[in-house]
Amino acid sequence: MFKKIIIVALSATFLLTACGPLTLGRHFKVNPSTDIKIGHDQQKDILRKLGQPYRRAVDAKGRQIFTYLWADGNGGGKKCTIAFNKNGVVSIIEVVP
């Protein structure tokens, strides 16, 4: 009897999650356009404010680039790219809906 209950519960969970919209990431904890200061915030500040990035990259000059994104599966979402200078200070912020 216990096995049947577990199988039914797992099947219901699978069906509910498989039929829902796919999501990616989560809403930003802060508004990157207003709460992140170019020339002031450092990498540690960005990690504290936004958490771990979806992607980290290094450009040809060796500068770090963090990419954050979220999508709700219903056409909503944003992508935020933050570039740091050689000293680890924010030099560019780009937010795209």
C-alpha positions in Angstrom: 0.0 0.0 0.0 2.8 2.4 0.9 4.6 1.8 -2.4 1.4 2.6 -4.3 1.0 5.9 -2.5 4.6 6.9 -3.2 4.2 5.9 -6.9 1.0 8.0 -7.2 2.7 11.0 -5.4 5.8 10.9 -7.6 3.7 10.5 -10.8 1.5 13.5 -9.8 4.6 15.6 -9.1 6.2 14.6 -12.4 3.0 15.5 -14.4 2.6 18.8 -12.6 6.1 19.9 -13.2 6.4 18.6 -16.7 3.3 20.5 -17.9 4.3 23.8 -16.4 6.3 26.6 -18.0 10.1 26.2 -17.9 11.8 28.8 -15.7 15.4 29.8 -15.6 17.2 31.6 -12.8 15.3 33.8 -10.4 14.2 37.5 -10.1 17.2 39.7 -9.3 17.4 40.5 -5.5 18.2 44.1 -6.3 17.6 46.4 -9.4 20.9 46.3 -11.2 20.2 49.6 -13.0 19.9 51.6 -9.8 21.4 49.5 -7.0 24.8 48.8 -8.6 27.2 51.7 -8.9 29.7 51.9 -11.8 33.2 52.7 -10.5 32.2 51.9 -6.9 30.9 48.3 -6.4 33.4 45.4 -6.6 33.0 41.8 -7.4 32.3 40.8 -3.8 29.5 43.5 -3.7 27.9 42.1 -6.8 28.0 38.6 -5.4 26.4 39.8 -2.2 23.7 41.7 -4.0 22.9 39.3 -6.9 24.3 36.0 -5.8 26.3 33.7 -8.1 26.1 34.5 -11.8 24.6 32.3 -14.4 27.8 32.6 -16.4 31.3 33.9 -15.7 33.6 34.8 -18.6 36.9 36.5 -19.1 37.4 38.8 -22.1 40.5 39.1 -24.3 42.0 41.6 -21.8 41.5 39.3 -18.8 38.6 41.2 -17.3 35.8 39.4 -15.6 32.2 39.4 -17.0 29.3 38.2 -14.9 26.0 37.3 -16.6 22.7 37.0 -14.7 19.4 35.9 -16.2 16.0 34.8 -15.4 13.0 33.7 -17.5 9.6 32.9 -16.1 8.5 30.7 -19.0 5.7 33.1 -20.0 7.7 35.5 -22.0 9.0 37.5 -19.1 12.6 37.8 -18.0 15.8 39.8 -18.0 19.5 39.5 -18.7 22.0 41.5 -16.8 25.7 41.6 -17.9 28.2 43.2 -15.5 31.8 43.8 -16.6 34.6 44.6 -14.2 37.8 46.5 -14.9 41.3 45.1 -14.1 40.9 46.1 -10.5 37.7 44.2 -10.0 35.4 47.3 -10.0 32.2 47.5 -12.0 32.8 49.3 -15.3 29.7 48.4 -17.4 26.2 47.3 -16.5 23.8 46.2 -19.2 20.2 45.1 -18.5 18.1 43.8 -21.4 14.4 42.9 -21.0 
